[in-house]
Amino acid sequence: MTAHVDDLLVQIAHGSRNALAELYDLLAPLLLALLRSREGSMERACGDLVDAFARIWRRAPSYEPGHGGLEWVLDQATNADAPGRAT
């Protein structure tokens, strides 16, 4: 899955909305569960999920392929101030 996430992020960086939709379909359930465990409220977690995918869309051009795409996505989802690069 990690290589697939990496490939999707590269496509998103080049403006592919289809890749963003595929990434959402692949990871939204996992991210929503993670955010809900942090927030406690499904409503708040859903809002945070939308914000996370907006950050992924905006910051994907600064993602460095091969540097942990899944971890990078998790950083974007769990930290609103996460830098737009892999750590």
SEVOPA-825959 format. One record per residue (C-alpha): x, y, z; residue number from 1; residue in three letters. Coordinates in steps of 0.02 Angstrom, whole numbers. Example, Ala and Ser with C-alpha at 12.3 -4.5 7.8 and 13.67 -1.06 7.14 Angstrom:
REM residues 2
     c1     c2     c3  nr rest
    615   -225    390   1  ALA
    684    -53    357   2  SER
//
This chain:
REM residues 87
     c1     c2     c3  nr rest
      0      0      0   1  MET
    142    121     39   2  THR
    206    120   -141   3  ALA
     30    149   -204   4  HIS
      7    297    -87   5  VAL
    173    367   -148   6  ASP
    117    351   -329   7  ASP
    -49    435   -291   8  LEU
     38    580   -205   9  LEU
    147    608   -358  10  VAL
     -9    610   -467  11  GLN
    -96    729   -346  12  ILE
     56    843   -352  13  ALA
     29    852   -540  14  HIS
   -153    903   -516  15  GLY
   -244    736   -530  16  SER
   -411    748   -444  17  ARG
   -441    565   -486  18  ASN
   -286    518   -386  19  ALA
   -350    623   -240  20  LEU
   -517    532   -249  21  ALA
   -427    364   -253  22  GLU
   -319    413   -104  23  LEU
   -476    466    -12  24  TYR
   -561    300    -49  25  ASP
   -406    206      8  26  LEU
   -367    301    168  27  LEU
   -520    397    228  28  ALA
   -587    255    337  29  PRO
   -419    236    425  30  LEU
   -394    423    445  31  LEU
   -572    450    506  32  LEU
   -549    316    640  33  ALA
   -384    395    693  34  LEU
   -458    570    699  35  LEU
   -611    511    793  36  ARG
   -503    428    924  37  SER
   -412    595    946  38  ARG
   -564    709    939  39  GLU
   -697    602   1020  40  GLY
   -832    676    910  41  SER
   -879    605    740  42  MET
   -934    776    680  43  GLU
   -767    855    725  44  ARG
   -671    707    653  45  ALA
   -765    724    488  46  CYS
   -721    908    479  47  GLY
   -540    869    516  48  ASP
   -540    736    380  49  LEU
   -600    863    252  50  VAL
   -467    985    311  51  ASP
   -334    849    299  52  ALA
   -374    809    118  53  PHE
   -374    995     76  54  ALA
   -199   1005    152  55  ARG
   -145    851     55  56  ILE
   -206    932   -107  57  TRP
   -116   1095    -70  58  ARG
     45   1020     -4  59  ARG
     67    872   -122  60  ALA
    181    970   -239  61  PRO
    310    980    -99  62  SER
    302    794    -60  63  TYR
    465    704   -100  64  GLU
    427    535   -182  65  PRO
    499    384    -95  66  GLY
    501    464     76  67  HIS
    356    375    161  68  GLY
    195    428     76  69  GLY
     83    347    205  70  LEU
    177    431    348  71  GLU
    168    597    257  72  TRP
    -21    579    237  73  VAL
    -38    535    421  74  LEU
     61    690    466  75  ASP
    -54    798    360  76  GLN
   -207    720    440  77  ALA
   -151    732    621  78  THR
    -56    894    623  79  ASN
   -132   1049    543  80  ALA
     38   1134    554  81  ASP
    131    988    476  82  ALA
    261   1045    348  83  PRO
    229   1006    167  84  GLY
    371    880    160  85  ARG
    409    708    226  86  ALA
    503    699    390  87  THR
//
